[in-house]
Every structure is written in C-alpha cells, then in structure tokens.
Amino acid sequence: MLQPSPSRKRRGRLARSGAASVALLAVAGYLAVQY
C-alpha cells in the first residue's frame, strides 16, 4: 500500500482473497478449538 493505485480491480481481488484467507483461518481456528 505504498501508493494508492487507480486500478480498483487489483485492490478488489486482493481484498477478496485476503478476506477469504482470513475467513478460512477463522474457521480452522474455530474447528481446532472445538476438537
């Protein structure tokens, strides 16, 4: 995030992949705590 890029596509894809990875991590942690 050094410079605000005008292209929103890359940022959207990055944000989406980041959110997906965070959700996967949260689910994995929840399952690990459950078992």
C-alpha distance matrix in Angstrom:
0.0 3.8 5.6 6.7 8.5 12.0 12.7 12.8 14.5 11.8 9.7 13.2 14.2 11.3 12.0 15.6 15.7 13.9 16.5 19.2 18.6 18.5 21.7 23.3 22.7 24.2 27.1 27.7 27.8 30.1 32.4 32.4 33.5 36.0 37.7
3.8 0.0 3.8 6.9 8.9 12.6 14.0 14.9 16.8 14.2 12.6 16.3 17.3 14.6 15.6 19.2 19.2 17.5 20.2 22.8 22.1 22.1 25.4 26.8 26.1 27.7 30.7 31.1 31.1 33.5 35.8 35.6 36.7 39.4 41.0
5.6 3.8 0.0 3.8 5.9 9.3 11.3 12.6 15.0 13.1 11.7 15.3 16.9 14.9 15.8 19.3 19.8 18.7 21.1 23.7 23.5 23.7 26.7 28.4 28.0 29.5 32.3 33.0 33.2 35.4 37.7 37.9 39.0 41.4 43.2
6.7 6.9 3.8 0.0 3.8 6.4 8.7 9.5 12.5 11.3 9.5 12.8 14.9 13.5 13.9 17.3 18.5 17.6 19.5 22.3 22.7 22.8 25.3 27.4 27.4 28.5 31.3 32.4 32.7 34.6 36.9 37.5 38.4 40.6 42.6
8.5 8.9 5.9 3.8 0.0 3.8 5.4 7.3 9.8 8.8 8.1 11.4 13.2 12.5 13.6 16.5 17.6 17.5 19.6 21.9 22.5 23.2 25.5 27.3 27.8 29.2 31.5 32.6 33.3 35.2 37.3 38.0 39.3 41.3 43.1
12.0 12.6 9.3 6.4 3.8 0.0 3.8 6.0 9.0 9.5 9.2 11.6 13.8 14.1 14.9 17.3 19.0 19.3 20.9 23.1 24.3 25.0 27.0 28.9 29.8 30.9 33.1 34.5 35.4 37.0 39.0 40.0 41.3 43.0 45.0
12.7 14.0 11.3 8.7 5.4 3.8 0.0 3.8 5.6 6.4 7.3 9.1 10.8 11.7 13.1 14.9 16.4 17.4 19.0 20.8 22.1 23.3 25.0 26.7 27.9 29.2 31.1 32.4 33.7 35.2 37.0 38.2 39.6 41.2 43.0
12.8 14.9 12.6 9.5 7.3 6.0 3.8 0.0 3.8 5.6 5.2 6.0 8.5 9.8 10.3 11.9 14.1 15.0 16.1 18.0 19.7 20.6 22.1 24.0 25.4 26.4 28.2 29.8 31.0 32.3 34.2 35.6 36.9 38.3 40.3
14.5 16.8 15.0 12.5 9.8 9.0 5.6 3.8 0.0 3.8 5.5 5.1 6.1 8.5 9.8 10.5 12.2 14.0 15.2 16.4 18.2 19.8 20.9 22.4 24.1 25.5 26.8 28.3 30.0 31.3 32.8 34.3 35.9 37.1 38.8
11.8 14.2 13.1 11.3 8.8 9.5 6.4 5.6 3.8 0.0 3.8 5.4 5.1 6.0 8.4 9.8 10.5 11.9 14.0 15.2 16.3 18.0 19.7 20.9 22.2 24.0 25.5 26.6 28.2 29.9 31.3 32.4 34.2 35.7 37.3
9.7 12.6 11.7 9.5 8.1 9.2 7.3 5.2 5.5 3.8 0.0 3.8 5.5 5.0 5.9 8.4 9.8 10.2 12.0 14.0 15.1 16.1 17.9 19.7 20.7 22.0 24.0 25.3 26.4 28.0 29.9 31.0 32.4 34.1 35.9
13.2 16.3 15.3 12.8 11.4 11.6 9.1 6.0 5.1 5.4 3.8 0.0 3.8 5.4 5.1 6.0 8.5 9.7 10.4 12.1 14.1 15.1 16.2 18.1 19.7 20.8 22.3 24.0 25.4 26.6 28.3 29.9 31.2 32.5 34.4
14.2 17.3 16.9 14.9 13.2 13.8 10.8 8.5 6.1 5.1 5.5 3.8 0.0 3.8 5.5 5.0 6.1 8.4 9.8 10.4 12.2 14.0 15.2 16.3 18.2 19.7 20.9 22.3 24.1 25.5 26.8 28.2 30.0 31.3 32.8
11.3 14.6 14.9 13.5 12.5 14.1 11.7 9.8 8.5 6.0 5.0 5.4 3.8 0.0 3.8 5.4 5.2 6.0 8.5 9.8 10.5 12.1 14.1 15.2 16.3 18.1 19.8 20.8 22.2 24.0 25.6 26.6 28.3 29.9 31.5
12.0 15.6 15.8 13.9 13.6 14.9 13.1 10.3 9.8 8.4 5.9 5.1 5.5 3.8 0.0 3.8 5.5 5.0 6.0 8.5 9.8 10.4 12.1 14.1 15.1 16.2 18.1 19.7 20.7 22.2 24.1 25.3 26.6 28.2 30.1
15.6 19.2 19.3 17.3 16.5 17.3 14.9 11.9 10.5 9.8 8.4 6.0 5.0 5.4 3.8 0.0 3.8 5.4 5.1 6.1 8.6 9.8 10.5 12.2 14.2 15.2 16.4 18.2 19.8 20.9 22.4 24.1 25.6 26.7 28.5
15.7 19.2 19.8 18.5 17.6 19.0 16.4 14.1 12.2 10.5 9.8 8.5 6.1 5.2 5.5 3.8 0.0 3.8 5.5 5.0 6.1 8.5 9.8 10.4 12.2 14.1 15.2 16.3 18.1 19.8 21.0 22.2 24.1 25.5 26.9
13.9 17.5 18.7 17.6 17.5 19.3 17.4 15.0 14.0 11.9 10.2 9.7 8.4 6.0 5.0 5.4 3.8 0.0 3.8 5.4 5.1 6.1 8.5 9.8 10.5 12.2 14.2 15.2 16.3 18.2 19.9 20.8 22.3 24.1 25.7
16.5 20.2 21.1 19.5 19.6 20.9 19.0 16.1 15.2 14.0 12.0 10.4 9.8 8.5 6.0 5.1 5.5 3.8 0.0 3.8 5.5 5.0 6.1 8.5 9.8 10.4 12.2 14.1 15.1 16.2 18.2 19.7 20.9 22.2 24.3
19.2 22.8 23.7 22.3 21.9 23.1 20.8 18.0 16.4 15.2 14.0 12.1 10.4 9.8 8.5 6.1 5.0 5.4 3.8 0.0 3.8 5.4 5.1 6.1 8.6 9.8 10.5 12.2 14.1 15.2 16.4 18.1 19.9 20.9 22.5
18.6 22.1 23.5 22.7 22.5 24.3 22.1 19.7 18.2 16.3 15.1 14.1 12.2 10.5 9.8 8.6 6.1 5.1 5.5 3.8 0.0 3.8 5.4 5.0 6.1 8.6 9.9 10.4 12.1 14.1 15.3 16.2 18.2 19.7 21.0
18.5 22.1 23.7 22.8 23.2 25.0 23.3 20.6 19.8 18.0 16.1 15.1 14.0 12.1 10.4 9.8 8.5 6.1 5.0 5.4 3.8 0.0 3.8 5.4 5.0 6.1 8.6 9.8 10.4 12.1 14.2 15.1 16.3 18.1 20.0
21.7 25.4 26.7 25.3 25.5 27.0 25.0 22.1 20.9 19.7 17.9 16.2 15.2 14.1 12.1 10.5 9.8 8.5 6.1 5.1 5.4 3.8 0.0 3.8 5.4 5.0 6.2 8.5 9.8 10.4 12.2 14.0 15.2 16.3 18.3
23.3 26.8 28.4 27.4 27.3 28.9 26.7 24.0 22.4 20.9 19.7 18.1 16.3 15.2 14.1 12.2 10.4 9.8 8.5 6.1 5.0 5.4 3.8 0.0 3.8 5.4 5.1 6.1 8.5 9.8 10.5 12.1 14.1 15.1 16.5
22.7 26.1 28.0 27.4 27.8 29.8 27.9 25.4 24.1 22.2 20.7 19.7 18.2 16.3 15.1 14.2 12.2 10.5 9.8 8.6 6.1 5.0 5.4 3.8 0.0 3.8 5.5 5.0 6.0 8.5 9.9 10.3 12.1 14.0 15.4
24.2 27.7 29.5 28.5 29.2 30.9 29.2 26.4 25.5 24.0 22.0 20.8 19.7 18.1 16.2 15.2 14.1 12.2 10.4 9.8 8.6 6.1 5.0 5.4 3.8 0.0 3.8 5.5 5.1 6.1 8.6 9.8 10.5 12.1 14.3
27.1 30.7 32.3 31.3 31.5 33.1 31.1 28.2 26.8 25.5 24.0 22.3 20.9 19.8 18.1 16.4 15.2 14.2 12.2 10.5 9.9 8.6 6.2 5.1 5.5 3.8 0.0 3.8 5.4 5.0 6.1 8.5 9.8 10.4 12.3
27.7 31.1 33.0 32.4 32.6 34.5 32.4 29.8 28.3 26.6 25.3 24.0 22.3 20.8 19.7 18.2 16.3 15.2 14.1 12.2 10.4 9.8 8.5 6.1 5.0 5.5 3.8 0.0 3.8 5.5 5.2 6.1 8.6 9.8 10.7
27.8 31.1 33.2 32.7 33.3 35.4 33.7 31.0 30.0 28.2 26.4 25.4 24.1 22.2 20.7 19.8 18.1 16.3 15.1 14.1 12.1 10.4 9.8 8.5 6.0 5.1 5.4 3.8 0.0 3.8 5.5 5.0 6.1 8.5 10.0
30.1 33.5 35.4 34.6 35.2 37.0 35.2 32.3 31.3 29.9 28.0 26.6 25.5 24.0 22.2 20.9 19.8 18.2 16.2 15.2 14.1 12.1 10.4 9.8 8.5 6.1 5.0 5.5 3.8 0.0 3.8 5.4 5.1 6.1 8.7
32.4 35.8 37.7 36.9 37.3 39.0 37.0 34.2 32.8 31.3 29.9 28.3 26.8 25.6 24.1 22.4 21.0 19.9 18.2 16.4 15.3 14.2 12.2 10.5 9.9 8.6 6.1 5.2 5.5 3.8 0.0 3.8 5.4 4.9 6.2
32.4 35.6 37.9 37.5 38.0 40.0 38.2 35.6 34.3 32.4 31.0 29.9 28.2 26.6 25.3 24.1 22.2 20.8 19.7 18.1 16.2 15.1 14.0 12.1 10.3 9.8 8.5 6.1 5.0 5.4 3.8 0.0 3.8 5.5 5.4
33.5 36.7 39.0 38.4 39.3 41.3 39.6 36.9 35.9 34.2 32.4 31.2 30.0 28.3 26.6 25.6 24.1 22.3 20.9 19.9 18.2 16.3 15.2 14.1 12.1 10.5 9.8 8.6 6.1 5.1 5.4 3.8 0.0 3.8 5.6
36.0 39.4 41.4 40.6 41.3 43.0 41.2 38.3 37.1 35.7 34.1 32.5 31.3 29.9 28.2 26.7 25.5 24.1 22.2 20.9 19.7 18.1 16.3 15.1 14.0 12.1 10.4 9.8 8.5 6.1 4.9 5.5 3.8 0.0 3.8
37.7 41.0 43.2 42.6 43.1 45.0 43.0 40.3 38.8 37.3 35.9 34.4 32.8 31.5 30.1 28.5 26.9 25.7 24.3 22.5 21.0 20.0 18.3 16.5 15.4 14.3 12.3 10.7 10.0 8.7 6.2 5.4 5.6 3.8 0.0
